[in-house]
Amino acid sequence: MPEVIPSVARKAAFAVTASLALLTTACTGQSNSGATDDASKDTTINFWHAWSAPNEVKAVKSLVAGFEKAHPNIHVNVVGNMTDDKINQALRSGGDKAPDVISSFTTNNVGKFCSSGALVDLNPFFKKSDIDPETTFPKAMNEYTQFDGNRCSVPLLGDAYGLYYNKTAFEKAGIAAPPKTWSEFEADAKKLTIPQGDGYKQLGFMPDYHGWESTTEHYFGQFSPTYFDKAGKSAVAEDPAFEKGFTLQKRLVDELGGFQKLEKFRATLGDEWGPKHPFHTGQVAMQLDGEWRLGMALDTKPKFEIGVAPLPVPDDRADQYGKGYITGTIAGIAATSHKQNAAWELVKYMTTDTDAVVGFANGIHNVPSTLAALKSPKLKYDPRFKTFLDIAANPDSTTSPASINGGQYLVTIQQFGYDYESGKVTDLKAGLKKTAAQIDTDIAQAK
């Protein structure tokens, strides 16, 4: 499987989530008048997406060609390499060249897309087409594409997070199988760590929140956290899942050498997207990562056998082993579009037609986004990739809920994580209360 770039862009998109607080603040308004077009007439619609790598562009062209063959009267003008900032500017201004259909890598912005009225509520379209989203999409994907009852987006392929492990290193350490619980993981991480000088010859796991994909939400997903209570207030200080998650990670940091030693070692390692990623080189024996890592790692021809498994779960949730954190690409219809019925035909085809979803997943090398596609015999993948298909289909898998100010609450939690793991903050309970208060303040200001 070749290197996958979409998640690189998605990672970058998350990194600027805070700046995307300026995502359309002027309400574009959702008008039903835009959905009066006759989708059976000859028409042209604009589709904006963010993919840019050659294999991705080829996959998008193939997807659109399949749609145009099935709907010869609807022509699609495709515009690629579009960031959320560019998309939002166009959604505000509208016009003939503006997108009728958009796709975005940033699921964290669904709350803003929905609450601002930039994208239309797709519930009426699903109802009109007699499609039930609840039985069409995996549970987590179904959740992250809506906000406050408004389903302004729909899943278009996804990412699932699991555990990569160095089978050769496991054998040398006498570890027979990947860990299923966090206590097993903790023991294995220590057993796989081989000190060398003031660093490591091999580190069992890089627990730091700066350690590539080991973000707070990816850790906490295994604890099934409740981010907000029924009143919409932050539950970070109330749900014990957060305290357990922070405690686990901090213990890993301390047991594997301490924050300063780990950070000093991390500074000597390759970056997340290059061939010298420390998992590829064998410098780190276990890695929390998404499905794209398999292809990227195999491309570097590592000197060890790669194993793939679900991430461990808390010991008191052992029966939920097999779940993981889910995110992905979304698609939606612009509220400014005057061709919303034709736009819906494209969105419906791209996101609910099983063969179309499977073909696109094969081309992009991401996880399919419908339950039917996840089971399709037409899927082409390395046998180890099935781990991520199973994680995506698992009803216990989790995601981060949409918020009116995008992923700002996740940025706030992650920042607290940096302060806690480094020792800047030592009182966990007080820190969580302060974090919750900040999240509530930010949300109130965004309304």
MIPAZA-454210 format. One record per residue (C-alpha): residue number from 1; residue in three letters; chain; x, y, z. Coordinates in steps of 0.05 Angstrom, whole numbers. Layout:
<num NUM; residu ALA; chaine A; x X; y Y; z Z>
...
This chain:
<num 1; residu MET; chaine A; x 0; y 0; z 0>
<num 2; residu PRO; chaine A; x 29; y 67; z -20>
<num 3; residu GLU; chaine A; x 40; y 127; z 24>
<num 4; residu VAL; chaine A; x -25; y 161; z 42>
<num 5; residu ILE; chaine A; x -26; y 237; z 41>
<num 6; residu PRO; chaine A; x -99; y 253; z 61>
<num 7; residu SER; chaine A; x -84; y 242; z 134>
<num 8; residu VAL; chaine A; x -23; y 286; z 128>
<num 9; residu ALA; chaine A; x -68; y 342; z 106>
<num 10; residu ARG; chaine A; x -118; y 324; z 159>
<num 11; residu LYS; chaine A; x -64; y 326; z 212>
<num 12; residu ALA; chaine A; x -43; y 395; z 187>
<num 13; residu ALA; chaine A; x -116; y 416; z 187>
<num 14; residu PHE; chaine A; x -123; y 397; z 260>
<num 15; residu ALA; chaine A; x -60; y 435; z 277>
<num 16; residu VAL; chaine A; x -93; y 499; z 255>
<num 17; residu THR; chaine A; x -160; y 483; z 287>
<num 18; residu ALA; chaine A; x -153; y 541; z 335>
<num 19; residu SER; chaine A; x -142; y 590; z 278>
<num 20; residu LEU; chaine A; x -203; y 561; z 244>
<num 21; residu ALA; chaine A; x -244; y 594; z 298>
<num 22; residu LEU; chaine A; x -252; y 646; z 244>
<num 23; residu LEU; chaine A; x -288; y 595; z 203>
<num 24; residu THR; chaine A; x -348; y 630; z 174>
<num 25; residu THR; chaine A; x -378; y 674; z 227>
<num 26; residu ALA; chaine A; x -428; y 707; z 182>
<num 27; residu CYS; chaine A; x -488; y 662; z 177>
<num 28; residu THR; chaine A; x -499; y 642; z 106>
<num 29; residu GLY; chaine A; x -570; y 619; z 121>
<num 30; residu GLN; chaine A; x -600; y 553; z 99>
<num 31; residu SER; chaine A; x -654; y 567; z 48>
<num 32; residu ASN; chaine A; x -698; y 513; z 19>
<num 33; residu SER; chaine A; x -703; y 555; z -44>
<num 34; residu GLY; chaine A; x -636; y 527; z -65>
<num 35; residu ALA; chaine A; x -665; y 457; z -70>
<num 36; residu THR; chaine A; x -716; y 471; z -124>
<num 37; residu ASP; chaine A; x -673; y 451; z -183>
<num 38; residu ASP; chaine A; x -692; y 392; z -227>
<num 39; residu ALA; chaine A; x -637; y 340; z -220>
<num 40; residu SER; chaine A; x -661; y 305; z -283>
<num 41; residu LYS; chaine A; x -644; y 365; z -327>
<num 42; residu ASP; chaine A; x -576; y 377; z -358>
<num 43; residu THR; chaine A; x -534; y 415; z -308>
<num 44; residu THR; chaine A; x -463; y 426; z -283>
<num 45; residu ILE; chaine A; x -443; y 427; z -209>
<num 46; residu ASN; chaine A; x -378; y 446; z -175>
<num 47; residu PHE; chaine A; x -343; y 397; z -128>
<num 48; residu TRP; chaine A; x -286; y 423; z -85>
<num 49; residu HIS; chaine A; x -240; y 374; z -48>
<num 50; residu ALA; chaine A; x -173; y 376; z -12>
<num 51; residu TRP; chaine A; x -136; y 317; z -42>
<num 52; residu SER; chaine A; x -73; y 334; z -81>
<num 53; residu ALA; chaine A; x -26; y 274; z -89>
<num 54; residu PRO; chaine A; x -27; y 242; z -158>
<num 55; residu ASN; chaine A; x -57; y 175; z -136>
<num 56; residu GLU; chaine A; x -111; y 213; z -97>
<num 57; residu VAL; chaine A; x -129; y 259; z -155>
<num 58; residu LYS; chaine A; x -133; y 198; z -200>
<num 59; residu ALA; chaine A; x -181; y 164; z -149>
<num 60; residu VAL; chaine A; x -225; y 226; z -146>
<num 61; residu LYS; chaine A; x -229; y 230; z -222>
<num 62; residu SER; chaine A; x -248; y 156; z -225>
<num 63; residu LEU; chaine A; x -302; y 167; z -172>
<num 64; residu VAL; chaine A; x -332; y 227; z -209>
<num 65; residu ALA; chaine A; x -328; y 190; z -276>
<num 66; residu GLY; chaine A; x -369; y 134; z -246>
<num 67; residu PHE; chaine A; x -421; y 184; z -222>
<num 68; residu GLU; chaine A; x -425; y 219; z -290>
<num 69; residu LYS; chaine A; x -434; y 152; z -324>
<num 70; residu ALA; chaine A; x -493; y 136; z -277>
<num 71; residu HIS; chaine A; x -520; y 208; z -284>
<num 72; residu PRO; chaine A; x -502; y 230; z -356>
<num 73; residu ASN; chaine A; x -542; y 295; z -348>
<num 74; residu ILE; chaine A; x -502; y 319; z -288>
<num 75; residu HIS; chaine A; x -432; y 344; z -304>
<num 76; residu VAL; chaine A; x -382; y 355; z -248>
<num 77; residu ASN; chaine A; x -329; y 409; z -248>
<num 78; residu VAL; chaine A; x -276; y 384; z -199>
<num 79; residu VAL; chaine A; x -230; y 432; z -161>
<num 80; residu GLY; chaine A; x -177; y 399; z -118>
<num 81; residu ASN; chaine A; x -126; y 419; z -65>
<num 82; residu MET; chaine A; x -176; y 464; z -29>
<num 83; residu THR; chaine A; x -164; y 481; z 44>
<num 84; residu ASP; chaine A; x -220; y 494; z 94>
<num 85; residu ASP; chaine A; x -203; y 568; z 92>
<num 86; residu LYS; chaine A; x -212; y 572; z 17>
<num 87; residu ILE; chaine A; x -276; y 530; z 21>
<num 88; residu ASN; chaine A; x -305; y 575; z 74>
<num 89; residu GLN; chaine A; x -290; y 639; z 35>
<num 90; residu ALA; chaine A; x -327; y 609; z -24>
<num 91; residu LEU; chaine A; x -385; y 585; z 19>
<num 92; residu ARG; chaine A; x -394; y 656; z 44>
<num 93; residu SER; chaine A; x -391; y 690; z -23>
<num 94; residu GLY; chaine A; x -428; y 639; z -67>
<num 95; residu GLY; chaine A; x -433; y 650; z -141>
<num 96; residu ASP; chaine A; x -427; y 607; z -204>
<num 97; residu LYS; chaine A; x -356; y 586; z -189>
<num 98; residu ALA; chaine A; x -368; y 571; z -116>
<num 99; residu PRO; chaine A; x -375; y 497; z -94>
<num 100; residu ASP; chaine A; x -441; y 462; z -94>
<num 101; residu VAL; chaine A; x -409; y 402; z -60>
<num 102; residu ILE; chaine A; x -349; y 404; z -14>
<num 103; residu SER; chaine A; x -306; y 354; z 22>
<num 104; residu SER; chaine A; x -262; y 369; z 82>
<num 105; residu PHE; chaine A; x -210; y 330; z 122>
<num 106; residu THR; chaine A; x -228; y 369; z 185>
<num 107; residu THR; chaine A; x -283; y 333; z 223>
<num 108; residu ASN; chaine A; x -269; y 380; z 281>
<num 109; residu ASN; chaine A; x -303; y 435; z 241>
<num 110; residu VAL; chaine A; x -370; y 400; z 231>
<num 111; residu GLY; chaine A; x -401; y 439; z 289>
<num 112; residu LYS; chaine A; x -382; y 504; z 256>
<num 113; residu PHE; chaine A; x -405; y 482; z 187>
<num 114; residu CYS; chaine A; x -473; y 463; z 216>
<num 115; residu SER; chaine A; x -485; y 520; z 266>
<num 116; residu SER; chaine A; x -464; y 574; z 217>
<num 117; residu GLY; chaine A; x -511; y 549; z 163>
<num 118; residu ALA; chaine A; x -454; y 542; z 113>
<num 119; residu LEU; chaine A; x -476; y 472; z 95>
<num 120; residu VAL; chaine A; x -548; y 448; z 89>
<num 121; residu ASP; chaine A; x -580; y 398; z 135>
<num 122; residu LEU; chaine A; x -579; y 332; z 96>
<num 123; residu ASN; chaine A; x -633; y 298; z 138>
<num 124; residu PRO; chaine A; x -689; y 317; z 88>
<num 125; residu PHE; chaine A; x -648; y 290; z 30>
<num 126; residu PHE; chaine A; x -635; y 224; z 65>
<num 127; residu LYS; chaine A; x -709; y 218; z 81>
<num 128; residu LYS; chaine A; x -729; y 234; z 10>
<num 129; residu SER; chaine A; x -681; y 181; z -16>
<num 130; residu ASP; chaine A; x -706; y 130; z 37>
<num 131; residu ILE; chaine A; x -635; y 121; z 65>
<num 132; residu ASP; chaine A; x -626; y 111; z 140>
<num 133; residu PRO; chaine A; x -559; y 140; z 162>
<num 134; residu GLU; chaine A; x -563; y 101; z 227>
<num 135; residu THR; chaine A; x -559; y 34; z 190>
<num 136; residu THR; chaine A; x -516; y 59; z 132>
<num 137; residu PHE; chaine A; x -455; y 87; z 169>
<num 138; residu PRO; chaine A; x -412; y 62; z 226>
<num 139; residu LYS; chaine A; x -435; y 90; z 293>
<num 140; residu ALA; chaine A; x -376; y 137; z 305>
<num 141; residu MET; chaine A; x -377; y 164; z 234>
<num 142; residu ASN; chaine A; x -452; y 176; z 239>
<num 143; residu GLU; chaine A; x -438; y 216; z 302>
<num 144; residu TYR; chaine A; x -383; y 262; z 278>
<num 145; residu THR; chaine A; x -421; y 284; z 216>
<num 146; residu GLN; chaine A; x -477; y 320; z 254>
<num 147; residu PHE; chaine A; x -486; y 374; z 307>
<num 148; residu ASP; chaine A; x -546; y 391; z 350>
<num 149; residu GLY; chaine A; x -593; y 349; z 307>
<num 150; residu ASN; chaine A; x -567; y 380; z 243>
<num 151; residu ARG; chaine A; x -535; y 329; z 196>
<num 152; residu CYS; chaine A; x -498; y 379; z 152>
<num 153; residu SER; chaine A; x -445; y 330; z 130>
<num 154; residu VAL; chaine A; x -437; y 257; z 112>
<num 155; residu PRO; chaine A; x -377; y 209; z 119>
<num 156; residu LEU; chaine A; x -332; y 203; z 57>
<num 157; residu LEU; chaine A; x -280; y 150; z 76>
<num 158; residu GLY; chaine A; x -250; y 148; z 145>
<num 159; residu ASP; chaine A; x -189; y 138; z 190>
<num 160; residu ALA; chaine A; x -185; y 87; z 246>
<num 161; residu TYR; chaine A; x -131; y 85; z 299>
<num 162; residu GLY; chaine A; x -97; y 23; z 324>
<num 163; residu LEU; chaine A; x -31; y -5; z 350>
<num 164; residu TYR; chaine A; x 29; y -21; z 306>
<num 165; residu TYR; chaine A; x 82; y -65; z 338>
<num 166; residu ASN; chaine A; x 150; y -93; z 320>
<num 167; residu LYS; chaine A; x 140; y -169; z 319>
<num 168; residu THR; chaine A; x 214; y -182; z 317>
<num 169; residu ALA; chaine A; x 225; y -140; z 380>
<num 170; residu PHE; chaine A; x 166; y -174; z 413>
<num 171; residu GLU; chaine A; x 197; y -243; z 401>
<num 172; residu LYS; chaine A; x 265; y -220; z 429>
<num 173; residu ALA; chaine A; x 230; y -194; z 491>
<num 174; residu GLY; chaine A; x 190; y -258; z 500>
<num 175; residu ILE; chaine A; x 123; y -225; z 487>
<num 176; residu ALA; chaine A; x 76; y -274; z 452>
<num 177; residu ALA; chaine A; x 19; y -228; z 431>
<num 178; residu PRO; chaine A; x 0; y -154; z 427>
<num 179; residu PRO; chaine A; x -27; y -124; z 493>
<num 180; residu LYS; chaine A; x -103; y -122; z 500>
<num 181; residu THR; chaine A; x -107; y -81; z 564>
<num 182; residu TRP; chaine A; x -70; y -18; z 586>
<num 183; residu SER; chaine A; x -36; y -56; z 643>
<num 184; residu GLU; chaine A; x -9; y -107; z 593>
<num 185; residu PHE; chaine A; x 12; y -50; z 548>
<num 186; residu GLU; chaine A; x 48; y -16; z 605>
<num 187; residu ALA; chaine A; x 86; y -80; z 622>
<num 188; residu ASP; chaine A; x 104; y -91; z 549>
<num 189; residu ALA; chaine A; x 128; y -19; z 538>
<num 190; residu LYS; chaine A; x 176; y -26; z 597>
<num 191; residu LYS; chaine A; x 200; y -95; z 574>
<num 192; residu LEU; chaine A; x 213; y -70; z 503>
<num 193; residu THR; chaine A; x 253; y -10; z 527>
<num 194; residu ILE; chaine A; x 329; y -18; z 520>
<num 195; residu PRO; chaine A; x 368; y 41; z 551>
<num 196; residu GLN; chaine A; x 432; y 65; z 518>
<num 197; residu GLY; chaine A; x 474; y 120; z 548>
<num 198; residu ASP; chaine A; x 428; y 177; z 566>
<num 199; residu GLY; chaine A; x 378; y 155; z 514>
<num 200; residu TYR; chaine A; x 351; y 90; z 486>
<num 201; residu LYS; chaine A; x 374; y 37; z 438>
<num 202; residu GLN; chaine A; x 300; y 19; z 433>
<num 203; residu LEU; chaine A; x 241; y 52; z 466>
<num 204; residu GLY; chaine A; x 179; y 9; z 478>
<num 205; residu PHE; chaine A; x 131; y 67; z 464>
<num 206; residu MET; chaine A; x 135; y 142; z 459>
<num 207; residu PRO; chaine A; x 80; y 165; z 507>
<num 208; residu ASP; chaine A; x 89; y 240; z 500>
<num 209; residu TYR; chaine A; x 31; y 279; z 472>
<num 210; residu HIS; chaine A; x 79; y 308; z 420>
<num 211; residu GLY; chaine A; x 96; y 237; z 400>
<num 212; residu TRP; chaine A; x 65; y 237; z 331>
<num 213; residu GLU; chaine A; x -7; y 210; z 336>
<num 214; residu SER; chaine A; x -8; y 200; z 412>
<num 215; residu THR; chaine A; x -56; y 258; z 423>
<num 216; residu THR; chaine A; x -104; y 263; z 482>
<num 217; residu GLU; chaine A; x -165; y 245; z 441>
<num 218; residu HIS; chaine A; x -132; y 184; z 412>
<num 219; residu TYR; chaine A; x -112; y 159; z 481>
<num 220; residu PHE; chaine A; x -178; y 177; z 513>
<num 221; residu GLY; chaine A; x -220; y 145; z 458>
<num 222; residu GLN; chaine A; x -205; y 77; z 490>
<num 223; residu PHE; chaine A; x -236; y 102; z 555>
<num 224; residu SER; chaine A; x -302; y 121; z 520>
<num 225; residu PRO; chaine A; x -303; y 192; z 549>
<num 226; residu THR; chaine A; x -363; y 239; z 552>
<num 227; residu TYR; chaine A; x -337; y 307; z 531>
<num 228; residu PHE; chaine A; x -401; y 346; z 544>
<num 229; residu ASP; chaine A; x -460; y 336; z 591>
<num 230; residu LYS; chaine A; x -533; y 341; z 569>
<num 231; residu ALA; chaine A; x -531; y 416; z 582>
<num 232; residu GLY; chaine A; x -473; y 425; z 535>
<num 233; residu LYS; chaine A; x -422; y 438; z 591>
<num 234; residu SER; chaine A; x -353; y 407; z 591>
<num 235; residu ALA; chaine A; x -351; y 341; z 628>
<num 236; residu VAL; chaine A; x -275; y 338; z 629>
<num 237; residu ALA; chaine A; x -273; y 348; z 705>
<num 238; residu GLU; chaine A; x -333; y 303; z 719>
<num 239; residu ASP; chaine A; x -324; y 241; z 675>
<num 240; residu PRO; chaine A; x -271; y 195; z 709>
<num 241; residu ALA; chaine A; x -249; y 173; z 639>
<num 242; residu PHE; chaine A; x -206; y 236; z 633>
<num 243; residu GLU; chaine A; x -172; y 228; z 700>
<num 244; residu LYS; chaine A; x -158; y 155; z 684>
<num 245; residu GLY; chaine A; x -131; y 173; z 616>
<num 246; residu PHE; chaine A; x -85; y 228; z 640>
<num 247; residu THR; chaine A; x -61; y 185; z 698>
<num 248; residu LEU; chaine A; x -44; y 127; z 652>
<num 249; residu GLN; chaine A; x -5; y 171; z 603>
<num 250; residu LYS; chaine A; x 34; y 207; z 659>
<num 251; residu ARG; chaine A; x 52; y 140; z 690>
<num 252; residu LEU; chaine A; x 79; y 116; z 623>
<num 253; residu VAL; chaine A; x 120; y 179; z 616>
<num 254; residu ASP; chaine A; x 150; y 170; z 686>
<num 255; residu GLU; chaine A; x 162; y 96; z 680>
<num 256; residu LEU; chaine A; x 196; y 100; z 612>
<num 257; residu GLY; chaine A; x 248; y 151; z 634>
<num 258; residu GLY; chaine A; x 213; y 216; z 650>
<num 259; residu PHE; chaine A; x 190; y 274; z 608>
<num 260; residu GLN; chaine A; x 258; y 307; z 598>
<num 261; residu LYS; chaine A; x 294; y 243; z 577>
<num 262; residu LEU; chaine A; x 237; y 224; z 530>
<num 263; residu GLU; chaine A; x 235; y 293; z 498>
<num 264; residu LYS; chaine A; x 310; y 294; z 489>
<num 265; residu PHE; chaine A; x 306; y 227; z 453>
<num 266; residu ARG; chaine A; x 246; y 248; z 412>
<num 267; residu ALA; chaine A; x 286; y 308; z 386>
<num 268; residu THR; chaine A; x 335; y 260; z 354>
<num 269; residu LEU; chaine A; x 283; y 220; z 317>
<num 270; residu GLY; chaine A; x 253; y 226; z 247>
<num 271; residu ASP; chaine A; x 189; y 263; z 233>
<num 272; residu GLU; chaine A; x 120; y 233; z 228>
<num 273; residu TRP; chaine A; x 114; y 233; z 152>
<num 274; residu GLY; chaine A; x 185; y 217; z 130>
<num 275; residu PRO; chaine A; x 219; y 150; z 118>
<num 276; residu LYS; chaine A; x 258; y 158; z 183>
<num 277; residu HIS; chaine A; x 197; y 154; z 228>
<num 278; residu PRO; chaine A; x 223; y 118; z 290>
<num 279; residu PHE; chaine A; x 175; y 60; z 282>
<num 280; residu HIS; chaine A; x 201; y 48; z 212>
<num 281; residu THR; chaine A; x 273; y 48; z 237>
<num 282; residu GLY; chaine A; x 260; y 3; z 297>
<num 283; residu GLN; chaine A; x 277; y 57; z 348>
<num 284; residu VAL; chaine A; x 206; y 54; z 377>
<num 285; residu ALA; chaine A; x 175; y -16; z 384>
<num 286; residu MET; chaine A; x 101; y 4; z 389>
<num 287; residu GLN; chaine A; x 64; y 60; z 355>
<num 288; residu LEU; chaine A; x -6; y 89; z 363>
<num 289; residu ASP; chaine A; x -26; y 107; z 291>
<num 290; residu GLY; chaine A; x -78; y 107; z 236>
<num 291; residu GLU; chaine A; x -89; y 58; z 179>
<num 292; residu TRP; chaine A; x -45; y 97; z 131>
<num 293; residu ARG; chaine A; x 18; y 80; z 172>
<num 294; residu LEU; chaine A; x 19; y 9; z 146>
<num 295; residu GLY; chaine A; x 32; y 29; z 74>
<num 296; residu MET; chaine A; x 81; y 83; z 94>
<num 297; residu ALA; chaine A; x 120; y 34; z 138>
<num 298; residu LEU; chaine A; x 121; y -21; z 85>
<num 299; residu ASP; chaine A; x 147; y 28; z 33>
<num 300; residu THR; chaine A; x 210; y 38; z 75>
<num 301; residu LYS; chaine A; x 224; y -38; z 74>
<num 302; residu PRO; chaine A; x 235; y -45; z 149>
<num 303; residu LYS; chaine A; x 282; y -98; z 177>
<num 304; residu PHE; chaine A; x 228; y -128; z 220>
<num 305; residu GLU; chaine A; x 158; y -157; z 213>
<num 306; residu ILE; chaine A; x 102; y -107; z 226>
<num 307; residu GLY; chaine A; x 44; y -128; z 270>
<num 308; residu VAL; chaine A; x -23; y -92; z 273>
<num 309; residu ALA; chaine A; x -75; y -96; z 329>
<num 310; residu PRO; chaine A; x -129; y -54; z 362>
<num 311; residu LEU; chaine A; x -105; y -6; z 416>
<num 312; residu PRO; chaine A; x -110; y -33; z 487>
<num 313; residu VAL; chaine A; x -170; y -17; z 530>
<num 314; residu PRO; chaine A; x -175; y -3; z 605>
<num 315; residu ASP; chaine A; x -173; y -66; z 647>
<num 316; residu ASP; chaine A; x -245; y -56; z 669>
<num 317; residu ARG; chaine A; x -267; y -51; z 596>
<num 318; residu ALA; chaine A; x -231; y -114; z 572>
<num 319; residu ASP; chaine A; x -295; y -138; z 538>
<num 320; residu GLN; chaine A; x -290; y -78; z 491>
<num 321; residu TYR; chaine A; x -223; y -97; z 463>
<num 322; residu GLY; chaine A; x -225; y -86; z 388>
<num 323; residu LYS; chaine A; x -251; y -15; z 388>
<num 324; residu GLY; chaine A; x -212; y 48; z 369>
<num 325; residu TYR; chaine A; x -216; y 122; z 354>
<num 326; residu ILE; chaine A; x -249; y 141; z 288>
<num 327; residu THR; chaine A; x -246; y 204; z 246>
<num 328; residu GLY; chaine A; x -247; y 218; z 171>
<num 329; residu THR; chaine A; x -265; y 260; z 111>
<num 330; residu ILE; chaine A; x -333; y 292; z 107>
<num 331; residu ALA; chaine A; x -376; y 317; z 49>
<num 332; residu GLY; chaine A; x -432; y 368; z 47>
<num 333; residu ILE; chaine A; x -475; y 413; z 4>
<num 334; residu ALA; chaine A; x -466; y 488; z 3>
<num 335; residu ALA; chaine A; x -525; y 529; z 29>
<num 336; residu THR; chaine A; x -510; y 580; z -26>
<num 337; residu SER; chaine A; x -518; y 528; z -81>
<num 338; residu HIS; chaine A; x -578; y 534; z -127>
<num 339; residu LYS; chaine A; x -568; y 463; z -151>
<num 340; residu GLN; chaine A; x -577; y 426; z -86>
<num 341; residu ASN; chaine A; x -618; y 368; z -114>
<num 342; residu ALA; chaine A; x -564; y 354; z -167>
<num 343; residu ALA; chaine A; x -511; y 363; z -113>
<num 344; residu TRP; chaine A; x -547; y 312; z -70>
<num 345; residu GLU; chaine A; x -543; y 261; z -126>
<num 346; residu LEU; chaine A; x -467; y 268; z -126>
<num 347; residu VAL; chaine A; x -463; y 265; z -49>
<num 348; residu LYS; chaine A; x -509; y 205; z -46>
<num 349; residu TYR; chaine A; x -469; y 168; z -99>
<num 350; residu MET; chaine A; x -401; y 183; z -67>
<num 351; residu THR; chaine A; x -421; y 165; z 3>
<num 352; residu THR; chaine A; x -475; y 111; z 0>
<num 353; residu ASP; chaine A; x -464; y 72; z -65>
<num 354; residu THR; chaine A; x -426; y 11; z -41>
<num 355; residu ASP; chaine A; x -384; y 0; z -104>
<num 356; residu ALA; chaine A; x -367; y 74; z -108>
<num 357; residu VAL; chaine A; x -345; y 76; z -35>
<num 358; residu VAL; chaine A; x -304; y 12; z -43>
<num 359; residu GLY; chaine A; x -271; y 36; z -107>
<num 360; residu PHE; chaine A; x -253; y 103; z -75>
<num 361; residu ALA; chaine A; x -226; y 68; z -13>
<num 362; residu ASN; chaine A; x -183; y 23; z -56>
<num 363; residu GLY; chaine A; x -156; y 84; z -92>
<num 364; residu ILE; chaine A; x -144; y 128; z -31>
<num 365; residu HIS; chaine A; x -125; y 72; z 17>
<num 366; residu ASN; chaine A; x -169; y 97; z 73>
<num 367; residu VAL; chaine A; x -224; y 60; z 110>
<num 368; residu PRO; chaine A; x -292; y 54; z 75>
<num 369; residu SER; chaine A; x -347; y 95; z 107>
<num 370; residu THR; chaine A; x -408; y 50; z 101>
<num 371; residu LEU; chaine A; x -423; y -15; z 137>
<num 372; residu ALA; chaine A; x -437; y -49; z 71>
<num 373; residu ALA; chaine A; x -371; y -26; z 40>
<num 374; residu LEU; chaine A; x -332; y -50; z 101>
<num 375; residu LYS; chaine A; x -356; y -120; z 85>
<num 376; residu SER; chaine A; x -348; y -117; z 9>
<num 377; residu PRO; chaine A; x -308; y -173; z -24>
<num 378; residu LYS; chaine A; x -284; y -121; z -74>
<num 379; residu LEU; chaine A; x -240; y -87; z -22>
<num 380; residu LYS; chaine A; x -166; y -95; z -37>
<num 381; residu TYR; chaine A; x -119; y -92; z 22>
<num 382; residu ASP; chaine A; x -61; y -122; z 60>
<num 383; residu PRO; chaine A; x -90; y -175; z 109>
<num 384; residu ARG; chaine A; x -66; y -132; z 167>
<num 385; residu PHE; chaine A; x -109; y -75; z 143>
<num 386; residu LYS; chaine A; x -171; y -114; z 164>
<num 387; residu THR; chaine A; x -156; y -94; z 235>
<num 388; residu PHE; chaine A; x -176; y -23; z 217>
<num 389; residu LEU; chaine A; x -239; y -45; z 180>
<num 390; residu ASP; chaine A; x -261; y -83; z 242>
<num 391; residu ILE; chaine A; x -245; y -22; z 286>
<num 392; residu ALA; chaine A; x -288; y 22; z 241>
<num 393; residu ALA; chaine A; x -346; y -26; z 243>
<num 394; residu ASN; chaine A; x -341; y -37; z 319>
<num 395; residu PRO; chaine A; x -401; y -3; z 354>
<num 396; residu ASP; chaine A; x -357; y 11; z 415>
<num 397; residu SER; chaine A; x -308; y 53; z 374>
<num 398; residu THR; chaine A; x -309; y 127; z 392>
<num 399; residu THR; chaine A; x -299; y 196; z 363>
<num 400; residu SER; chaine A; x -297; y 268; z 387>
<num 401; residu PRO; chaine A; x -364; y 304; z 386>
<num 402; residu ALA; chaine A; x -377; y 366; z 344>
<num 403; residu SER; chaine A; x -375; y 433; z 378>
<num 404; residu ILE; chaine A; x -398; y 502; z 357>
<num 405; residu ASN; chaine A; x -326; y 528; z 358>
<num 406; residu GLY; chaine A; x -296; y 469; z 321>
<num 407; residu GLY; chaine A; x -241; y 430; z 356>
<num 408; residu GLN; chaine A; x -221; y 486; z 403>
<num 409; residu TYR; chaine A; x -240; y 443; z 463>
<num 410; residu LEU; chaine A; x -192; y 389; z 439>
<num 411; residu VAL; chaine A; x -136; y 440; z 433>
<num 412; residu THR; chaine A; x -150; y 463; z 504>
<num 413; residu ILE; chaine A; x -149; y 391; z 531>
<num 414; residu GLN; chaine A; x -85; y 376; z 492>
<num 415; residu GLN; chaine A; x -52; y 439; z 520>
<num 416; residu PHE; chaine A; x -69; y 416; z 590>
<num 417; residu GLY; chaine A; x -38; y 349; z 572>
<num 418; residu TYR; chaine A; x 27; y 383; z 554>
<num 419; residu ASP; chaine A; x 28; y 419; z 620>
<num 420; residu TYR; chaine A; x 11; y 357; z 661>
<num 421; residu GLU; chaine A; x 60; y 309; z 628>
<num 422; residu SER; chaine A; x 117; y 359; z 635>
<num 423; residu GLY; chaine A; x 104; y 372; z 708>
<num 424; residu LYS; chaine A; x 84; y 444; z 698>
<num 425; residu VAL; chaine A; x 16; y 425; z 729>
<num 426; residu THR; chaine A; x 16; y 375; z 785>
<num 427; residu ASP; chaine A; x -55; y 377; z 813>
<num 428; residu LEU; chaine A; x -94; y 336; z 762>
<num 429; residu LYS; chaine A; x -164; y 347; z 791>
<num 430; residu ALA; chaine A; x -154; y 422; z 797>
<num 431; residu GLY; chaine A; x -124; y 424; z 727>
<num 432; residu LEU; chaine A; x -184; y 387; z 698>
<num 433; residu LYS; chaine A; x -232; y 436; z 731>
<num 434; residu LYS; chaine A; x -194; y 495; z 702>
<num 435; residu THR; chaine A; x -193; y 462; z 634>
<num 436; residu ALA; chaine A; x -268; y 450; z 636>
<num 437; residu ALA; chaine A; x -281; y 523; z 656>
<num 438; residu GLN; chaine A; x -238; y 547; z 597>
<num 439; residu ILE; chaine A; x -276; y 502; z 549>
<num 440; residu ASP; chaine A; x -343; y 528; z 574>
<num 441; residu THR; chaine A; x -319; y 601; z 568>
<num 442; residu ASP; chaine A; x -295; y 590; z 496>
<num 443; residu ILE; chaine A; x -361; y 557; z 475>
<num 444; residu ALA; chaine A; x -402; y 613; z 507>
<num 445; residu GLN; chaine A; x -362; y 665; z 470>
<num 446; residu ALA; chaine A; x -372; y 628; z 404>
<num 447; residu LYS; chaine A; x -448; y 630; z 409>
